[in-house]
Amino acid sequence: MNNSITVRRTLVGILIFDQVEVLDFAGPFEVFATTRLDESRRAETESPFDIRLIAEHKRPITTTGGMMVLPHHDFTDCPELDILVVPGGKGARREINNPVLMSWIRERSDGLSLLAGVCTGAMLLGKAGLLDGLRATTHWRSLDWMRDSFPEVMVVEDEFVVDAGSVITSAGISAGIDMALQLVLRYHGQDVARAAARYMEYPFPENSRRRVLEGLKPPTQHASNDERRVN
């Protein structure tokens, strides 16, 4: 007799685009893929998260550093998602002016249970008008860019992950791992989230305090916008 209970998997979409930062999307992907509800049956069970990579077009994406990645879906055949993760990277400076991508993010945000921005992916959410009135953060070198661009956003400098309920944003690059672990905790509890971090040999985030607090400003007081928008 089979007493197993089928658990509906949470469908996570992770947006990718040319010059996306690798760890911005791969870090959360690994966390979600690594998660198990029963650590003692890790080899026999699958993650409660079903992760899909999504791009505007179904063609290879070239990340920062030259990695080639194939998306599972494009904007036309993307399934209904529970969570959408929007990463950053050098390509975010181009995509922030992409009306097709901005429109897609806005449309998709209505049907989500949670929207997440990693690093300068939060800038894409801001441009889509999805951060107004909320607390949010981004890569430390882009905090002024966020503050200048979106005056209705309450920019947080001293937190690594900023949870605003249905929208969550994180600081730069590695912060996406912490953010994803927080989402695992939200969906499946602390024991499952800690077990995922332990399996990855990654320290579980005990708080949201930003790791880089000193020297948050660029090396020179007169850095240009392009220099500030390093990521």
N, C-alpha and C positions, 0 to 999 in steps of 0.2 A: 504494500500500500504506500502510495506517495503522499507524504504529509507536507511537502514543500508548498510554500505560498508564493505565488507570482507577484512580484512587486513591480509596479509601473516605473519604468526608467525615466528619469528627468532628462529631457532633450535640451542639450546645451549647444548653441551655435557660437562658433568663434570666427569673427570676421578676419579675413586676411587680405592683403593688398601688396602691390610691389613696394619694396623697401620697408616692410613691416619689421619691427624688432623681433628677433627670433624668440627670446625668452618671454617677451610680452604675451605671445600666444602659446608657445610650447610649455611654459611653466604651468599655467592653468590647465592646459590639456593633460599634462602628466599627473597633476593632482587629481583631476576628475577620473582619469583612467586608472589610477592606482587605488582609488577608494574601494573598499569592500565592506559590506555590512557585517560579515562574519569573518574575522581575521583568521580563525582556525581552519576555515575552508577556502582560503584565498585561491588555491590552484583550481578548485572545482567550481567557483562562482565567478560572476562578472560584476563589473562596476554598476552601481545603481544609476550612473550617469551615462547617457548615450551622447557622445561628442561628435559634432560635425564641423568641418571647416567650410566656410562660405566666402565666396568672392564674387565680384560683380560679373566676371566672365569665367567660364569653366575652362581655364587654361593654366599652365604652370605659373606660379607666382615666384618672383625672385625676391628673397628677403634681404635685409642688411647682411653683408658678409657673403652673399652669393648663393645661399642655400635655395634649392628649387623645391617647391611644395605644390602638390596637386589638391585643389579644393574638392570636397565631396559634392557641393551644390553651388549653383550660381543664384542670382537674385530671383530668377524665374521659377526655379524648381525647389527652392528652400522650403522645408516643411514648417509647420507651426512649431514654434520654439517655446520652451519654458524660460530659458535663460539666454541672453545674448551678451557675449563678451566682446568688447571693442578694444583692441590693442593699439599701441602707438608705434613710434619709430619715425625715421626720416620721411617715409612716405605719407605720414599723417599731415605734413605741411602742404602736400599736394592734394590729398583727399579732402581736406577741410573746404576746398573750393570745388569739389565734385558734386554738382547738384543731384546726380542720380543716386550716389551713395547717401547723401544727406536725406533725400526723400525716402529712401529705403529704410534708414534707421528710424526716422520719424514714424513711418507707417508700421514698422515692426514693433515699436515700443508700446503700442496700444494693447497688443495681445500677450505681452510678457508678464511673468510673475516677478522677474528681476532683470535689471539692466546693469551691466558692469563695465567700467572703463578702466583700462590698465595704462598707467603712464600717460603719454600724450593722447592716448585714445580718449581720455576725458575731454580733450579739446574738441574732438569730433562730436561728443555728446553735447558740449556747450554750444557749438555752432548749430546743432539741430534744435536748440532751445529746450533741452531736456534737463538742464541743471539749474535753471532760474529759480531762485528762492531756496536753493538747497546748499548744504555744506558739501564741499568737494575738494579734491586735491589732484596733483599731477606730479610729474618729474620735478625735482627741486629747481632745475634750471629753467623751467617753464612756468613757475608760479606767477611771476610778473606778467608773462604773456596771458595767462588765464585771467589774472586780475584786471589787466588793461582791456582785454577783449570782451569779458562778460561781467559787467558791473553788478548784475543781479545775483551773481553767484557768491556765496560766502566761502572764500578761499581759505583752506586750512593748511598751515605750514608745518605744524608739529606732529601730524599723525600720518602713519604709514598707510593705513587703510581707513577710509571715511565711509561709514555706513549711514546712509540717509533713507533707510527703509527699502523702498522698491528700487532705489538706485544706489550703487556702491562704486566708489572710485579708489584708486590706489596710487601710490607714489611710483617711482621709476623702476622699470625692468623687473628685478627680482621681487618687487612688491606684489606682482600678480600671483605669485605662489602663496603668499600670506593671505591675499584676498580670496583665492580659491579655497584655501583651508577654512577660512571664515564661512564661506558658503556651504562647505561640507558640514561644518558644525551646525549651521542654521537648518539645513535640510535633514541631517541624520544624527545630530548630537555630538557631544564632546568626545565620547569614547571612540567613535568611528573616525572623527577628524584627527584625533591624536594618533590613532593607529596608522592612518595614511601618512602622516608626517614622519612617524617612526620608521615605517617601511622605506620611505624616501631618504632616511637619514638626514632629515631637515628639522631644525628646531621649531617646535610648535609656537606660534606667536602668542605669548602670554598677555600682551597688550598691544595697543595700536600706536605706541610711541614711535616717532620717526627715528630711524637709525642714524641718518645724516642730519644732525641739527646744527653743527658748527659749519661756518663757511657756506651757508645756503646761497649766498650771492655769487655770481661769476667772479673770476679772478680780478677783473677790473670794473670799476664803478661805471665806466662808459661803454660797456659792451653793447653791441648793436642788437637789434631784434633777432637777426639771423644767428648771432652767437648765442643768445639766450635760448633760442629754440633748438638746442642741440639735439634733442631727441624727439 
